[in-house]
Amino acid sequence: MSQHRIVDFVQAQRDRLSYIDLRLRFMGDIRRHDLVNRFSIQVAAATRDLRLYQELAPGNIDYDRSAKCYIPTAAFKPLFDIPVERVLTWLADGFGDGDPHENVEGVPCVTPGRLTKPNLNILALITRAIHRGQALQIDYHSISSGRSRREIVPSALIDTGLRWHVRAFDRKSGEFRDFVITRIQKPVLLPDSAIQNQEYAEHDIQWTRVVELELVPHPDQPRPDITEMDYGMRGGVLRMKLRAATAGYILRKWSVDCSPDHSLRGHEYRLWLKDHLALYGVKNAVLAPGYTEQMSGRKHIG
């Protein structure tokens, strides 16, 4: 069915069709109650939307009687051409899943673009594996070890501000690691591969551990009062609670000086980590500006 047929429907219905498309592609399933809960519609209306989607894209959808849900076929092709940024926003924040061709006027706002964007077909299989609790076979390209075939059990996506990673248990190394999504090729879902107890995210110590950090204006930068205003500090301190698995990325993104003696110089270092020992045991703390690898032990970023 050609794209021009979709614009014949009212905006509300296009939004629901777009949501069906997103759920099938990136979650790997959809049920009537997903539409009911998302759009506050009746079950009968959700049934009509699913039937209409089947008519518009007959090769995209099957009904799984055992799971009692609709699933994408092997021949699935997206009905909507949704930009990567919209998909990532939807995955991260759960909104913006309406018809992407409807432009809504608002306040002018410019945000920096990304230099790297994941392939949506690869991302779709990763998010399906996360949503359905399945293992994934991938070809992965590492700077240190080159190309290798691995089986991973994905559990979450991480936006570092520079690129997207997937947090996963790596069966090759026997530990949880971060994999850069743009380095993943040829992903294959492994629905028949049983997930072992140690592979579940609840056993990922770096993910479940929360570190509490205190950031203060950099002692060697002028006008600490403006820094306090910029970051909404209270009493001259910005207190943060972060997953250990994300701490290094965030501190680097914000250019936080994490050296014990606030020794980093440069206008970008407006914040200082008051107690660098708070990062002890955080594997990716070596990414934080000024932090020494000896304090955090070995790291692996992927």
Secondary structure, 3 states (H helix, E strand, C coil): CCHHHHHHCCHHHHHHHHHHHHHHHHHCCECHHHHHHHHCCCHHHHHHHHHHHHHHCCCCEEEECCCCEEEECCCCCCCCCCCHHHHHHHHHHCCCCCCCCCCCCCCCCCCCCCCCCCCHHHHHHHHHHHHHCCEEEEEEEECCCEEEEEEEEEEEEEECCCCEEEEEEECCCCEEEEEEHHHEEEEEEECCCCCCHHHCHHHCHHHHCEEEEEEEECCCCCCHHHHHHHCCCECCEEEEEEEHHHHHHHHHHCCEECCCCCCCCCCCCCEEECCHHHHCCCHHHHHCCCCCHHHHCCCCCC
